[in-house]
């Protein structure tokens, strides 16, 4: 205690561990995992041994500026996805700020701080990059260039419009062969839905059925569709594989995985689908 009546003293890294233990059960495990990486690899790496009561608004703004301009390379998140050779996106900086605001809110409630030093800092407007998509010929070249282990994932993404996380959660029981539909559980809007199973998707999934196994045998199977053969678990990241396929296909644009979802919508629109029909798929 300072002067007998001041805030309790604690380092940022020790407080961060207390905070995470108290906060983690209030969100989905996947969110907690992401934020654990942010807290350990970025925030603790920067503020680690500082006494939490010494962190001012100015210090936080300095951190956000350095985070944005890339001058923290080698300081934060060494060896992880949070270390960049250049500046990070404004969206990433805003997420860092949101986490700091929430952390300091807990610090005030627990008596470590009298005021939240981040509460008056506003998020910076994010630059929205224009959506990209692959045309029909590019889709063919891209899929033909994809490595066999990744091609089924890309085929499913292009012809269903599903998000990466949704695809990684698919199990064999979600494939409704009799109805040519795929059941999407726990999607982003928390409502289950069904998407049409394009012939290309059906063909690639049929090619994945284990030898000697019938479709009927898979109707109750909770085995995931797209398991990394090295881990037996869903793929965590396919961006490098996607870039390799794009390069091999001669497509020199920085097409993202989410742009495959835009590709689905664009192709539906070009084929005459209504906005409502496109919305139902996406």
N, C-alpha and C positions, 0 to 999 in steps of 0.2 A: 504493500500500500504506500502511496506517496503522500507524505504529510499526514498519514493516519486516516485520510478521507478520500484519497484519489482512487482511480480505477485500479483493479488488480493487474499485476504485471504478468505478461506471458509473451513468448516469442510467437511470431506469425506461424511458423511451421508447427509448433505444438498446438496452437489454437486451431489451425487448419485440420489437424487430425481429430480433435474434439468435435469440430463442426461437422466433418464428414460422417463420423459415427452417428451423430444426432440427426443428420439430414437424409442420409442415403435411403432409409426405408420409406421415405415419403414420395419416392419416384420409382419408375420402372428400372429394373436391373441394368438394362442397356444404357439408360440415361446416367445412372450412377457410375457405370464403368467409364463412360465418356468424360464425365466431370471429375472423376478421380484422376484421370490422365491430365486434365487441365490444371487441377489443383496441385498435383505433385510435380508435373513436368514444367509448368509455367509459373504459377503464382508462388509456390513454395521455393522454386528455384530462384526467383527474383527477390522476394521479400523475406525468405527463410528465417534468418537470425535477427531480424529487426524486432524490437519490442513493439507489440501491436499498437500501443498508445502513441508511438512516435510517427506513425504513418499518417501523413496529412493529405489533404485534397491535392496539394501541389505534387506530392510524391506519386500519388495515383495517376495524375494527369501526365507526369513525366514517363511513368511506366507505359501508359497507353500510347503515348507518342512514339516511344522507342519500339514498342511492339509493332506499331503500324509501319514504321519506316525501315524495319529489318535490322536495327542496330543491336538486337538482343541475340543474334545468332551466336551460338557457342556459350551463351549464358543460360538460356532456358531450354528445357526439353531436349537436351543433347541426345542425338540418336533416335529421336521419335518423330512422329508425324508433325509435332508442333514446332520443330525446328525448320526454318526455311532459309534458303539462300538469298531470298529477296524479302520484300515486305509481305505481311499477311493481309488477308482481305479485311475490309472494314467490318464485315459480318463477324469475323473471328474476334476482332477487337471488342465489338459490342457484346459478344458472349462473355469475354473475359470481364468486362465491366459489370455485366449483370451478376456474374458469380461473386465478384468482390462486394457488390452492394448487398447481396443476400448474406454473405459471410459477416460483414460488419454489422448488419442488422442483428444477427445472433450475438455478436460481441457486445452490442449495447444491452441486449436483453439479459446477458449473463454477467453484466457488470464489469467487463473488460474495458469498455469505452463509455464515455458520456454521450457522445454524438457519433453518427455514422459519417465518416469523412467522404464517402463516395456518393452520398444521397443527392447532392446538388449537381453531379456531373451528368450531362445529357449524352445520349447515344448520338453518334454521327450518322447522318443519312447514308444509307448503303447504296452503292452503285449497282444497279441491276443490269447484268450482262444480257444481251439479246439472245433469245433462244435459238439454237441451231438444230438441224435435223439432217438426216441422210436421205438422199433421193433414192429412187428404186434401184438404179444401177449401183450406187454407192453401198446400199444395203447388201446387194448380192456380192460385191467385191469384199466388203468388210467381213461378212459371215464366212465366205470361202477362205479368207485369210486367217481366221481365228484358229488358235490351237484347239485340238479335239476336246481337251478337258474343259475348255471355256466356251466352246461354240454353243452347246445347249443353253447356257445361261443367256448368251447374247440373242439367240433365236427367240427364247421366251420373252426377253425384254422388248425386242423389236415388235413382236406380233401380239403382245398382250398389253403393253403399256404399264406393266407392274413396276413398282419401285424396287430398288435393290434389296431392301430389307424384307419386302413382301416375298420376293423370289426366294430369298434364303430361308424363309420360314415354310416354304411349300413342302409338304410330305406326299407320299404316294396316295394316301387316302383323300387328298384334295383334288386328285385327278378324276373327274366324273366322266369316264369313257362313254357311258351310255347316252349322255346328254351333250357331249362335246363341250363341256364347261370345266373351268377350274375354279375351285372354291378358294377365296382369299380370306384367311382368318386374321383377325386383329390388325387390320390395316391402319393407316394413319388417322382416319376419322373414327376409329373404334367401332365401326360397323362392318360385319361380314358382308361380302358381296360375291358375285359370280361373274367371270369374264369368259367370253367365247374362246374356245380352243381352236386356233387357226390350224389348218392342215400341216403347216410347217412345224408347229409346236407338237402336234400329235405325232408326226413322223419322228421327230428327234426324241420324244419321250419313249416311244415304242422301241427305239433303238437302245435305250438305256435299261430296259427291263432285264433283270438278271436271267441268264440262260436257264431254261427249265422252269421258269416261273410264269404263271398265267396272270392276265390282267385281273381276273376274279380274285386271285390270291392277294392282290395289293390293295383291295378296297378298304381294308381295315388297318393297313400298315401305317405306322407313324414314323417310319424311316424317312429322313429328309431326302429330297430329290437331288440337291446339288451339294454333295459333301466333298470337301477337299480330300483327295486320296491320301495325302500325307498325314492329315490329322483326324479324318473321319467326322469332322465338324463342318458347319457351313463356312464358305469362303468369307473372309473378313474384308478383302479388298481385291478387286479385279482391274483396277485402273491401269497397272503396268501391262497386263495382258491385252487390255483394250487398245492401249497406245501402240503396242507391237503389231496388232492386227490392222490398225488404221494405217500405220507406216507401210506395212507390206502391201496393203491395198492401194497405196498411192494417194491416200487422203491426208493432206497436210494441215488440216484444220484441227484445232484443239477441241474435238468433240468429247463431251463428258458422258458418263453413263446415263445421267438424267436426260440427256438429249435423245436417248433412245426412246424415252417416253414421249418426247416431243415428236419424234419420228412416227410413232404410232398414231398420234392425233392428227398429224399433218397428212398422213397417207389415208386415214379415214375420211378426212375432209375432202381430199382430192378425189376420193372414190364416190363422193356424193352423200356421205353420212350427215345427218343433221347435228346441230350443236347438242341436242339432248342425247342422241345416240352416242356421240363422242364422250360426253360427260358420264354416261352410264358405264362406259368401258374404263375410263380413266379415274 
